[in-house]
């Protein structure tokens, strides 16, 4: 019986070391890697008001994520001024856009963020339809870019066009 327990103990020790001394972390990690795809969700809607200012509600979700650090940046056209948040200067610069960082927080297998941005048209003229871009990134690379939602202003009425939820699914891979 002693011959059985000695190799069994070494195998268990190896498993514990590989998964950072936490067997539950290892089980969840392997289960995510083998059975689930990684999905990026973007939800946007605009709260109507009688004034020219609008509240843009933005939600970003990375579902079944394996990586630790995810960042999402929302790019709003420069023709709109965001009153309640300053532009994020650490993001990639896109001509004609200002970037606003979403504060992504991990919740079990998902990484989530929700923000309400108060928008006001910065110019008096009509603003043609332009995309609102959302970039999902980690420390190494851009993981997904979404340009589903379009924003425009006609006769001092700002309109957001797009689906209720935009989603894109990728196969799960290590290092993403």
N, C-alpha and C positions, 0 to 999 in steps of 0.2 A: 504494500500500500504506500510505503514511503517513496518508492520509485515514481508513483503516479503524482503525488502532491508536489514534488520538487519542480518538475517541468510545468505543471499547472500553475504554480505560484509565479514562476518566471513569465509565463504568458500573461497572467493577470497584471503583473507589474509593468510589462511592456505596454499593455492596453492603457493602463492608468497614466503612464508617462506620455504616451502618444496623444492622449486627449486631455492633457493639462490637469491631471489628477481629478478629473470630473467625468465620471462615466456617463452621466446624463447629457453632458455637452457632446460627447462622442456619439451617443445614440441619435440625438437630434441632428447632428451634423451629417451623419451617414444617411439618415432617413431623408433629409432635405436633398442631398446630393443624388440619391438614387431614384426618388419617386416624384419629385416636383420640378416643374419648370419655373423660371424666374419671370415675373410679370411686373411691368411698369404701368401704373395707373396715373392719369391726370384728370382731375375733376375741376371744372371752372364753372361758375355762374355769376351773373351780375344782378345785384339787387336794384330794382328800379326805384327812381326817385324823381321828384318834379324838378329838381335843380339840375345843373349841368354836372354836378359831382356824382360819382357812382362808386359803389362798393363792389370790388371784384374779390370774390371768395375763391381761393386757390387751395387745392389739396393735392399732395403728391404722395404716392405709395409705391414702395418696392416690396412686392409680395414674395415670400419664400426666398429671402436673401441669405447668402452665406457670408458675404463680406461684412467686415466690421464698420467700415467708414463709407457712408454714402453722402453725397452732397447733391442738392438740387438748386439750380439757379433759374429764375424766371426772368425772361427778357421782355420788357415792356417798351413799345415804340417811344422815341424821344418826344413825340408830339403830345404825350400825356405826362402829367406830373403826378407823382405819388406823394400824398401829403403826410402819411403816417410812417414812412420808412425811408431811410436814406439809401441811395444806390450802393451796391456792394462793389468795392474796387478790386477785390481779389479774384474776380471772375474774368474769363476771356472777354476781350473787348469786341463788341459787334457794332459796326458803324450804323448809327441811327437808332440805337437801342441802349437802354440802361438796364443793368442786371440787379436783381434783388435776390438775396439768399434766403432759401427756405431752411429753417432749423429742423433738420431731420433727427428724429428720436427713434430708437429701437424699441419695439414692443413685440416680444417673443420672436416670431419668424419674420416680421415685417418691419420696415423702416418708414415712418410716417411724418408728415408735416402738414399743418393747416395755417393759413394766413388770410387775413382780410386786408386788402389794399384799397385805400381811398384814392380814386382816380379823378383827375380834372383835366380836361383838354387844355394844353398849354398854348394853343393857337386859336385864334378866333374863326378861322376858315373851316370849311368841311375837311375832314381827314379821311383819305381813302382807306380801303380795307387793307390791313396789315396783319401778319401772323404774330401771335404771342408765342415765343419759343421757350421751351423748358428743356434744360440739359441735366441729365443724371450722370454723375461722375463719382469715381473713387480716387484714391491717391495716384493710381497708375494711369487711368484712361477714362475717356468718355464712354459710358455704357449705353446710353440711349438719348436720342434727341427727338422732341415732339414739337410739331408745328401745326397741330390740328385746329386750334382755336384762332379765329380772326376777329379783330376789333376795328370798328370804324365809327365815325361821328358825322352825322348829317343833321342840319338844323338844330344844333346844340343837344342832340340826342345820341348818346353813345350806346352802341349795340355790340353784343358779343355773339358770334355765331360759332357753332360747333356742337358736337354730340354731348350728351350728359356726362359720359365717361369715355375718355380715350385710353385704350390699352394696347400694349404690345408685349408679346410673350417670346422668350428666348429659352433655349435649352440650358440647363444648369451645367456650369463648368467650374472647375477649381480656378481660383485667382480672379474671379470677377466680382 
